[in-house]
Amino acid sequence: MTIVLSLILAAVFLATGLMKTFNSETAQKNATHLGLATRQSRLIGVVELAASVALVAGLAWPPLTIATAAGTSLLMFGAIGSHLRVRDSITAMLPALVVLIGALALLAISVLQ
């Protein structure tokens, strides 16, 4: 289960990280909506790309999985907080909530192994 969750989360963070790092139109719209500057959005994208790499590397070194799952959980709490700040609906927050649940599940599984 650790492998599957790690790879799914790595793929998600790779996709979202690339969008933000290269400042796609969708990333620009989301950043504007959430009140983030382009620089902040791009920085979050770089963090997401690093998380993607760390999740894959964590398959070879489990302590990295624990650290990355904890870090990405915090990142997703921040994303949810940003959505709450602009009074988004639960539907708008759903992607961040799903990724948060996945990251927390990976964290729990990794710690218990």
Steps between C-alpha positions, in 0.01 A plus 500: 500500500792735571626461145161568344428806716851637449476469124151649480600797715824539304302516176257756644780722631692465173197620301405786732862597557567529127185707447599744774872512422436578134215735592232341282177687438321280753771565759474875436122495547525293817772720645302815429187348652689399815681833527846361428768682306649321201825460690322330792314267266822406322674435832218267602545329164870446566416355843248267336759385245747432782230304683440293188868407479520435875196271493662284233839507677322407822422161349871424540543680834181485714588784741476736203144380438406589857653848475346566159156375600511728805617796292241450228230470765602842630501634145145374448385648832635830367312452172176431686563806715540711186170368366328573832643852504329580169185316610516233232244222496582150615497399133783744426696361796439137408826440308707633793293295745549180301875557474513581873325173582743313275802667659371433853429138408852462360642657814306265728587190299867598479530569872329171591724287277 
